[in-house]
């Protein structure tokens, strides 16, 4: 089962595919040759093995090909309730077996979610996984809103629905399946270690494979906007005060006419103060 699944998945960069291939390598299995490998977005992969169709993917892939699955319902539900992603494998019209893959939750994920929620940023998990598996993982990290069993093209549709409610949406993704959603969102955030398509589709690219950098990006963005507003305020303040004086307002009320050198010095001081304020961002942590 593992050898055949690995043979079909060996050309894919999807995290589930990589996990299956690695498991086969760890077991030092001899991987058979397959041909006509085809990726089916949102469902899995299809290949030919000894003139039979080899399918490796989710339950939807089995149902699309009219393969009986009922006898495996209990074990699938059991694994999903534990938070496993269940991968089906079938040859011809017969299910070979199921693979349970654990989605390892990074320890810092819960802290990131808590920080975002404290800033009134709603967090939604959007995944192609079964709702049971998705909810189990979401509960571990404190996410209450879950959109599950979403096909790649459906992710963009779900984001449009959120935008139609007046929400500004930031999407975090790293795979080919996330490209549409990254483009549709108001702010697309790609993990630097993700696929090239995801990186090209995003507005922000996180160079490290660290989920806490999402929170850092939010804080840095707010610090930059705050800095810009401060600089605009002081620029307007200087000009509002300086232009009337330069035009001779003091002279009209018996004061002196200022030498142009003072205007140059005031302009330089304005620029230095704005640049100095901006440079404070170097010490952002």
N, C-alpha and C positions, 0 to 999 in steps of 0.2 A: 504493500500500500504506500509506504513512505517513498520507496524507490520510484514508483510510477508517478506519484505526485511531484516529486522533485524533478523528474524528467520533463514534465509539462511546465513546471514553474521556473526552470533554470534560466530562461531568457528574460524574466521579468525583474524589475527593480522595486516592486511593491514590497512593503515591509513583511506582509504575510508570506509572500513568495520567498523572500530572503530567509525567513525563519524556517520554512520547510526545507529549503536547500541545505541550510546549515545543520539541521537535525539529521538529514541523510548523510552529510559529510561526517558528522560526529559518530554516526553508527558505522562509518566506513562501508557503506552500501555500494554495490555495483549498479550504476544508473543505466537503465536501458535507453536505447535510442528511440526517439519519436520524431515524427515529421508533421508538416502542415500545422505548426503551432499558431494559434490565433487568440489574441487577447479580446475578451468580451467585456467591455467597460461596465463596471458595477456588478459583474457577476462572477468572473473568473477567467479561466483559460480553457481552450479546446485544442486537442491534438489527435493525431492518428497513431495507434499502436497496434501492430499486427492486423492491419486492415479493420480495426475497430475504433470507434470514436472514444477518446479518453477525455473526460470532463473533470476539472478540478475547480471548485468554487463554492458559492453559497447555495442555499436551498432554492433560491429563485432559478438558478441555472439548471438544477434538477427538474424543477417543475416546468420550465420552458421546454425541456426535452422529453417531457412526459415519463420521467423515471420514477417508479414507486418509491416513496420515502417514509411511509407511515410507520413501519416497524422500528424506525430510528428516532421517532418523535420524543420518546421518554428520555433517551440519553442526550439528545440535543438540548432539550429543555433543562436537564440537570446541569450540563456544562455551561449553558448560557446564564443560568442563575448564579453561577460561580464567577461570572465575568469573562469567561473564555469566548473567543471568536471561533465558531465552528466552521470548518472547511470540509466540504463533501468531495468524495472522489468516486467516479463511476466509469465503468468500461462497458461499452455497448449500452444495454438497457438495465444493467445491474449495478447497484451501489456496492463498491468495494469496501467502503468504511468511512469513518469520520476522523478528522484530526482536530484536536482542541489546542488552540494557540492562546497563550496568556499575553495580554497587552500590559506590559510592565508600566505601572504608574510611577513617574518620577516623584521623589519625596517632596521636592519644592513646588509641585503642581498645586497642592492645596493652599499653600501660602500665597501663591500668585492669584488664585481665584478669590481668596479672602480679601486681598488688597484691592483687587478690581471692584469687588462688590462694595467695599467700604467707600469707594469713590463714586458710587451710584452708576457703575458700569455693569450692565447686565451681562452675564456669561451664558452662552448657549453652546451645547455640544451638538455638532451636526456630523453624522456618521452614516456609513452604509451598513453598519452592523445591525443585528437584530435588536429590537427595543429592550429585551431582557438583559443582554450583554451590555448594551450602552448604559442602561440605568444603573447597573451594578458598579460600573467604572465611575459614572457620574457621582453616585452617592459617596464614593471613597474620597473624592476631591471637592465635594461641596457644591456641585452644579445641580441646579434644580430643573432647568429647562433643557430638554433633550429632543432633538429631531433625528429619528433613526430611520434606517432602511431607505436612505436617500441615494439615488443614482447620481453619477457625476454631473450630468446636465441638470438634474433637479436641484443641486445646491445653489445654482444661480437663481432659480425660480424662488427658492425659499428666502434668499436674501432680498429679492424684489418684494416679497410679501412683507418683510420687516420694514423695508424702506417705504412701502405704501402706508405703513402705520405711523410714518413721520420719524422713524428712528434712523440715526446715523450708524452705519454698520462698519466695523473693522473685522476683517476675516483673517484668521491665522491658518496657514496651510503649508504643506511641503511636497505634495505629490501632483502628478499629472491630473488626477481627478479633481484637484482643487483649483485648477487654472481658471475655469469659468467663474467660479465664486470669487476668486481673488480680483478678477477684472470687474465683476459686477459691483463689488462692495465699494463703499466710499473710501476706505483705506484698506489696501491689500498688504498683509504682512507675511512674508515668506521666510521660512527657516533656511539659512544659507546652505545647509547640507542636503536640502531637498532637490527635487528635479529641476533641470534647467528651465522647463516650461513654467513651473511655479515661480521661479526667481524672476523670469522675464515678465510675468504677469503682475507682479507685486509693485506697490509703491515704496514699501520699506523692506529691506532685506536684513535679517538678523544674521550676523556673520558666524555666530557660535550656535551650536545645537543645544541651547539652554532656554527652557521655557520662561525662566525668570526675566529674560531679556525683553519679553513682551511688556512686562510691568515697567521695566527700565525705559523702554521706548515711549510709553505713555507719559511717564514722569518727565523725561527729557523734552518731549514735545510741549508739554505744559510750561516747562521752565523757559523754553525758547520763546513761546508766545508771550509769556509774562515779560520777558526781557525786551521784546519788540515793542510792547505797549509802553514800557517805561521809557525807552529811547524816543518813541514818538511824542510822549508827553513832554520830555525835557526839550526836545527839538522845537516843539510848538511854543513852549514857555520862553525859550531864548529868543525866538523870532518875534513873538508877540511883544516882548519887552524891548528887544534891540532895534527893530525896524523903526518904531516911532522916534527913538533917540537918534538913530542915524539920520532920520529925515529932519531933525532939528527941533524936536518937541521941547527939549530943555531950553533952547535959545528963545523960543516964543515966550517962555515964562521968565526970561531974564537970565537964563543959565548960559553956559558956554557952548560953543560949537566944538564938537569933538574931532580930533585929528583922525584921519582914516586909519592910522596905525591901530587905534583902539578897536575899530571895526574888525580889522584883520586878527587881532588878538582874541576878540570875542568869538569870532568864527572858529579859530583854532581850538579855543577852549571847549566850544560846543562839540566839535568833532572828537576831541580827545576824551571828553566825558562819555560820549555815546560808545566809542570803541572800547573804552575801559570797562564800561558796564557790560558790554557784550562778551568781553574776555573773561568775565567771571564764570561763564559757562564751562571754562576749562577745568574748574574745580568741582563740577557736578559729579555726584556719586549716587 
